[in-house]
Amino acid sequence: MTGPTVVLLHAMPLDARMWAGIKPGLEEAGYPVVAPDLPGSRAGVGLDRWAALVLDLVAGPFVPVGSSMGGYLAFELWRAAPERIPALVLVGTRATADAPEQRAARDASIRTVEEAGAEGLWESLAPNVLAPDADPAVVARARELARAQAPAHLVATLRTLRDRPDSTPALPTIDVPVLVVVGEDDAVTPPAEAEAMVEAIAGARLVRVPGAGHLVPLERPDAVGEALRAFLAEAVR
């Protein structure tokens, strides 16, 4: 029996190719999988516009699997269409909005993109988004994906992240199975952030991935894929 569509929502500043080590295993397990590139050619600025794009893209029930910024979009999808979501997966993300200093950092990143392009943004982010002992091949792949992003899309993304709403009030409303995944070495959204979400969502479960930083699906696709398939087999079959 075919399960609901699994919608893989990537992190910034990468694209859907970050899921390359996970998508085939889901498809082999019988799940239809969609992995859009965000923000897309017509989505523009705003999680509400991004959510509308995803809802048009996918028919019927679906399971959002959001990594970092993809998690922010997953919350927006829950607000927009909870009746279509039988389960939810949050990876290396948080529910809170940006604090003033984080908003200022987004503005600084926008200036970096305008002055130094996608590569400049990656170089400013790289020290924090991967585990300290990340595989050099993973580091090289992350840099390759980051450098390929269009500056205009990066600016739209940074503005969207800067201005996103606080999703903390939505956490107690989530009444479907939820899996929260976090890298043990995540310096951007540390394990404490994941633990806070698990405490606020009834029945949510937490998986901590050793040897992974913020981009855990790219760093440890084996561990994330295994956890995701096990969760879906129980939650939506």
TIGU-676953 format. One record per residue (C-alpha): residue number from 1; chain; x, y negated, z. Coordinates in Angstrom, 3 decimals. Each point is the difference from the previous one (the first is absolute). Last residue first. Layout:
N
(NUM,'A',(X,Y,Z)),
...
//
This chain:
237
(237,'A',(0.983,-2.831,7.642)),
(236,'A',(0.288,-3.633,1.113)),
(235,'A',(1.739,-0.123,3.393)),
(234,'A',(1.677,3.380,0.416)),
(233,'A',(1.567,0.442,-3.419)),
(232,'A',(0.542,-3.767,-0.154)),
(231,'A',(2.126,0.017,3.170)),
(230,'A',(2.116,2.941,-1.095)),
(229,'A',(0.568,-1.573,-3.411)),
(228,'A',(1.019,-3.327,1.543)),
(227,'A',(2.372,1.499,2.541)),
(226,'A',(1.748,2.085,-2.668)),
(225,'A',(0.243,-2.929,-2.383)),
(224,'A',(1.378,-2.309,2.684)),
(223,'A',(2.661,2.504,1.071)),
(222,'A',(1.123,0.799,-3.530)),
(221,'A',(-0.262,-3.601,-1.190)),
(220,'A',(2.538,-1.107,2.627)),
(219,'A',(1.643,-3.234,-1.183)),
(218,'A',(-2.508,-1.003,-2.670)),
(217,'A',(-3.089,0.769,2.072)),
(216,'A',(1.797,-1.455,3.095)),
(215,'A',(0.635,-3.455,-1.400)),
(214,'A',(0.235,-1.552,3.476)),
(213,'A',(2.803,2.166,1.330)),
(212,'A',(0.375,3.754,-0.025)),
(211,'A',(2.376,2.362,1.778)),
(210,'A',(-2.678,1.573,2.167)),
(209,'A',(-3.628,-0.295,-1.150)),
(208,'A',(-2.575,-0.765,2.703)),
(207,'A',(-3.459,1.425,-0.680)),
(206,'A',(-2.945,-1.484,1.907)),
(205,'A',(-3.617,1.145,0.213)),
(204,'A',(-3.152,-2.084,0.107)),
(203,'A',(-2.884,1.382,2.065)),
(202,'A',(-1.504,-3.373,0.887)),
(201,'A',(1.970,-2.846,-1.567)),
(200,'A',(1.416,-2.506,2.512)),
(199,'A',(2.607,2.294,1.582)),
(198,'A',(1.173,1.151,-3.409)),
(197,'A',(0.388,-3.618,-1.106)),
(196,'A',(2.120,-0.847,3.042)),
(195,'A',(2.178,3.076,-0.562)),
(194,'A',(0.713,-1.107,-3.543)),
(193,'A',(1.101,-3.432,1.177)),
(192,'A',(2.186,1.596,2.683)),
(191,'A',(1.614,2.135,-2.724)),
(190,'A',(1.536,-3.144,-1.497)),
(189,'A',(-1.540,-1.929,-2.905)),
(188,'A',(2.998,-1.787,-1.533)),
(187,'A',(2.856,1.829,1.755)),
(186,'A',(-1.231,3.492,-0.876)),
(185,'A',(2.619,2.407,1.382)),
(184,'A',(-2.424,2.675,1.239)),
(183,'A',(-1.918,-0.330,-3.237)),
(182,'A',(-3.741,-0.319,0.457)),
(181,'A',(-3.063,1.964,-1.069)),
(180,'A',(-3.565,-0.641,1.192)),
(179,'A',(-2.645,2.543,-1.009)),
(178,'A',(-3.660,-0.945,0.355)),
(177,'A',(-3.129,2.148,0.017)),
(176,'A',(-3.151,-2.130,-0.433)),
(175,'A',(-1.645,-2.385,2.458)),
(174,'A',(1.998,-3.164,-0.657)),
(173,'A',(-1.980,-2.684,1.814)),
(172,'A',(2.438,-0.093,2.940)),
(171,'A',(2.803,-1.089,-2.385)),
(170,'A',(-1.911,-2.791,-1.752)),
(169,'A',(0.673,-2.604,2.710)),
(168,'A',(3.776,0.538,-0.502)),
(167,'A',(-0.216,-0.763,-3.713)),
(166,'A',(1.283,-3.569,0.293)),
(165,'A',(-0.558,-1.610,-3.363)),
(164,'A',(2.576,-0.301,-2.798)),
(163,'A',(1.483,-3.419,-0.759)),
(162,'A',(3.704,0.837,-0.001)),
(161,'A',(-0.573,3.374,-1.642)),
(160,'A',(-1.957,-1.530,-2.866)),
(159,'A',(2.525,-2.801,-0.451)),
(158,'A',(2.819,2.550,-0.090)),
(157,'A',(-1.843,2.108,-2.565)),
(156,'A',(-0.757,-2.931,-2.290)),
(155,'A',(3.689,-1.003,0.177)),
(154,'A',(1.068,3.572,-0.747)),
(153,'A',(-2.370,0.191,-2.959)),
(152,'A',(1.439,-3.203,-1.461)),
(151,'A',(3.540,1.322,0.517)),
(150,'A',(-0.744,3.133,-2.041)),
(149,'A',(1.271,3.114,1.752)),
(148,'A',(2.822,2.071,-1.500)),
(147,'A',(2.577,-1.067,2.617)),
(146,'A',(-2.051,1.653,2.734)),
(145,'A',(-0.221,3.320,-1.819)),
(144,'A',(3.761,0.160,-0.613)),
(143,'A',(0.797,-1.113,3.553)),
(142,'A',(-2.206,2.732,1.428)),
(141,'A',(1.629,2.567,-2.275)),
(140,'A',(3.524,-1.067,1.011)),
(139,'A',(-0.836,0.155,3.697)),
(138,'A',(-1.579,3.425,-0.470)),
(137,'A',(3.098,1.255,-1.812)),
(136,'A',(2.196,-1.432,2.773)),
(135,'A',(-1.945,2.132,2.524)),
(134,'A',(-1.109,-2.234,2.866)),
(133,'A',(2.311,-0.199,3.016)),
(132,'A',(-1.238,-3.342,1.320)),
(131,'A',(-3.614,0.884,-0.901)),
(130,'A',(-1.439,-2.165,-2.747)),
(129,'A',(-2.130,-3.156,0.159)),
(128,'A',(2.105,-2.302,2.151)),
(127,'A',(3.307,-0.503,-1.832)),
(126,'A',(-1.783,0.137,-3.387)),
(125,'A',(-2.262,-3.025,0.435)),
(124,'A',(2.300,-2.869,-1.019)),
(123,'A',(1.682,2.057,-2.726)),
(122,'A',(-3.395,1.015,-1.312)),
(121,'A',(-1.181,-3.586,-0.240)),
(120,'A',(3.106,-1.050,-1.891)),
(119,'A',(-0.441,2.885,-2.415)),
(118,'A',(-3.587,-1.000,-0.711)),
(117,'A',(0.910,-3.543,-0.989)),
(116,'A',(2.696,-2.241,1.454)),
(115,'A',(-1.557,-3.472,0.273)),
(114,'A',(-3.735,0.629,-0.299)),
(113,'A',(0.310,3.371,1.721)),
(112,'A',(2.011,-1.520,2.852)),
(111,'A',(-2.518,-2.828,0.356)),
(110,'A',(-2.770,2.554,0.356)),
(109,'A',(2.104,1.817,2.593)),
(108,'A',(0.311,-3.208,2.028)),
(107,'A',(-3.772,-0.396,-0.131)),
(106,'A',(-0.385,3.576,1.224)),
(105,'A',(2.440,-0.764,2.836)),
(104,'A',(-2.146,-2.977,1.016)),
(103,'A',(-3.010,2.298,0.140)),
(102,'A',(2.023,2.324,2.205)),
(101,'A',(0.867,-2.866,2.339)),
(100,'A',(-3.664,-0.981,0.221)),
(99,'A',(-1.091,3.599,0.784)),
(98,'A',(-1.059,2.119,-2.948)),
(97,'A',(-3.260,1.880,0.482)),
(96,'A',(-0.231,3.075,2.200)),
(95,'A',(-1.009,3.472,-1.182)),
(94,'A',(3.470,1.394,-0.612)),
(93,'A',(1.745,2.122,-2.615)),
(92,'A',(2.557,2.754,-0.428)),
(91,'A',(-2.533,2.449,-1.430)),
(90,'A',(-3.753,-0.193,0.588)),
(89,'A',(-2.168,2.872,-1.241)),
(88,'A',(-3.813,-0.186,-0.093)),
(87,'A',(-2.803,2.537,-0.228)),
(86,'A',(-3.498,0.336,-1.460)),
(85,'A',(0.071,-3.439,-1.716)),
(84,'A',(-2.936,-0.784,-2.295)),
(83,'A',(-2.389,-1.132,2.744)),
(82,'A',(2.701,-2.281,1.386)),
(81,'A',(-0.140,-2.193,-3.138)),
(80,'A',(1.167,-3.589,0.499)),
(79,'A',(1.318,0.053,3.568)),
(78,'A',(1.708,3.349,-0.580)),
(77,'A',(1.472,-1.278,-3.268)),
(76,'A',(1.430,-2.995,1.857)),
(75,'A',(1.583,2.314,2.569)),
(74,'A',(1.532,2.057,-2.819)),
(73,'A',(1.343,-3.215,-1.534)),
(72,'A',(1.964,-0.753,3.156)),
(71,'A',(1.221,3.599,-0.093)),
(70,'A',(1.213,-0.470,-3.553)),
(69,'A',(2.026,-2.931,1.319)),
(68,'A',(1.861,2.548,2.153)),
(67,'A',(-0.843,3.351,-1.638)),
(66,'A',(-3.703,0.608,-0.534)),
(65,'A',(-1.642,3.344,-0.663)),
(64,'A',(-3.616,-0.805,-0.867)),
(63,'A',(-2.212,3.095,-0.150)),
(62,'A',(-2.695,-0.119,-2.659)),
(61,'A',(-3.690,0.682,-0.452)),
(60,'A',(-1.623,-0.774,-3.353)),
(59,'A',(1.606,-1.692,-2.978)),
(58,'A',(3.388,-1.692,0.199)),
(57,'A',(1.249,-2.951,-2.064)),
(56,'A',(-2.842,-2.382,0.736)),
(55,'A',(0.512,0.490,3.748)),
(54,'A',(3.732,-0.515,-0.473)),
(53,'A',(-0.469,-3.322,-1.817)),
(52,'A',(-2.545,-1.209,2.558)),
(51,'A',(2.497,0.813,2.746)),
(50,'A',(2.680,-2.102,-1.694)),
(49,'A',(-2.407,-2.930,-0.237)),
(48,'A',(-0.871,0.290,3.688)),
(47,'A',(3.690,0.340,0.845)),
(46,'A',(0.633,-3.437,-1.470)),
(45,'A',(2.106,-1.458,-2.811)),
(44,'A',(-0.251,1.147,-3.614)),
(43,'A',(-1.763,3.247,-0.861)),
(42,'A',(0.211,-0.290,-3.779)),
(41,'A',(3.273,1.654,-1.033)),
(40,'A',(0.266,2.190,3.050)),
(39,'A',(0.882,-1.035,3.544)),
(38,'A',(1.078,2.721,0.363)),
(37,'A',(0.867,2.974,-2.187)),
(36,'A',(-2.705,2.618,0.347)),
(35,'A',(0.555,3.562,1.235)),
(34,'A',(-3.021,2.207,-0.672)),
(33,'A',(-0.033,3.654,1.018)),
(32,'A',(-2.615,2.714,-0.608)),
(31,'A',(0.565,2.588,2.717)),
(30,'A',(0.458,3.683,-0.742)),
(29,'A',(3.006,0.926,2.127)),
(28,'A',(2.180,-0.202,-3.108)),
(27,'A',(-1.148,-3.601,-0.395)),
(26,'A',(1.012,-0.806,3.558)),
(25,'A',(3.405,1.608,-0.497)),
(24,'A',(0.532,-1.953,-3.218)),
(23,'A',(-0.768,-3.367,1.699)),
(22,'A',(2.522,0.276,2.849)),
(21,'A',(3.501,-0.369,-1.476)),
(20,'A',(-1.131,-2.519,-2.627)),
(19,'A',(-1.788,-2.168,2.603)),
(18,'A',(2.514,-2.884,-0.274)),
(17,'A',(-0.915,-0.090,-3.694)),
(16,'A',(-3.145,-1.900,0.934)),
(15,'A',(1.933,-3.248,0.359)),
(14,'A',(2.656,-1.529,2.250)),
(13,'A',(0.300,-3.362,1.756)),
(12,'A',(-2.283,0.640,1.909)),
(11,'A',(-1.459,3.364,0.974)),
(10,'A',(-2.189,2.292,-2.074)),
(9,'A',(-3.650,1.003,0.126)),
(8,'A',(-0.621,3.662,-0.816)),
(7,'A',(-3.695,0.671,-0.646)),
(6,'A',(-0.954,3.619,0.648)),
(5,'A',(-3.173,0.861,-1.887)),
(4,'A',(-2.361,2.174,1.966)),
(3,'A',(0.516,3.764,-0.020)),
(2,'A',(-0.366,2.389,-2.896)),
(1,'A',(-1.335,3.418,0.967)),
//
